[in-house]
């Protein structure tokens, strides 16, 4: 495939344009979509290309999610724009009690092909109510699928698969990664949900990551290479369903695991993943599993305090040195 370098925001807009051209049942509903084309430019060109299918809604997340749910039940494929992932707290009933359970409770008579698009993460000095990473909440909810891409090519391939899925998909995209650039194939393609990617080969330790933490691991792996430690990076990409086989293959090779995510430590996705590794791969481990995460505090507004609370490259390097005893 031919590739070109574009941003994650451009990759998302391109994917949505391709899918909305292919399938007339897809529409987008959210706040300030038509005039602003998305606050991160992620819907650029879509209001003009698809008039009537980009819908501005009042500031009521429960109403927006409810419209998405109702339309999905009647055969549409909505993209529900949450503006900031923090605002999912306003529509938990629609998501966790309704969208996640209706297909099961109806005995499979109906499906809910809905994508809830959630810009998440910290680093923009947006304070505690606009900086959270909440993916673990929804991994805990049966019936929801959870996707957290890192690179632009992953964003495009995964959003296309999410839109074709017949179950509700929570699509978390880190706010600081919209401007990140990377190679994206020119030809249309899909990345299946539940398929992780080994993005750097190594033999000494497995770095398990997703979203923004992929870039921490990438930088840390370069530093570790100078220390004669070869780190393998596994980008999970989809948290639910989880590609446990790729995780297992890597740990059977390296015999060590460090899990990195931006969400706070207690109850974070790393805890679930560490438990799975401990239960299924204990005989292959030569060191304790380490978790690198944000501190268990609301994200501060102060730049210095925010940086202090978030995981750093140096944290990853130190954790790897601890488990490799080097």
DAMO-V296969 format. One record per run of one state. SS is the DSSP state (h for helix, s for strand, l for the rest). FROM is the first residue (numbers start at 1). TO is the last residue. If there is no record, write none. Layout:
BEGIN
ss:from:to
SS:FROM:TO
SS:FROM:TO
END
This chain:
BEGIN
ss:from:to
l:1:2
s:3:7
h:8:22
l:23:25
s:26:30
l:31:32
h:33:36
l:37:45
h:46:49
l:50:53
s:54:56
l:57:60
h:61:73
l:74:76
s:77:81
l:82:84
h:85:99
l:100:101
h:102:105
l:106:114
s:115:120
l:121:134
h:135:139
l:140:144
s:145:148
l:149:151
h:152:164
l:165:168
s:169:174
h:175:177
l:178:180
s:181:185
l:186:196
s:197:200
l:201:204
s:205:209
l:210:212
h:213:226
l:227:230
s:231:235
l:236:237
s:238:240
l:241:243
h:244:254
l:255:256
s:257:264
l:265:268
h:269:284
l:285:289
s:290:294
l:295:302
h:303:309
l:310:312
h:313:324
l:325:326
END
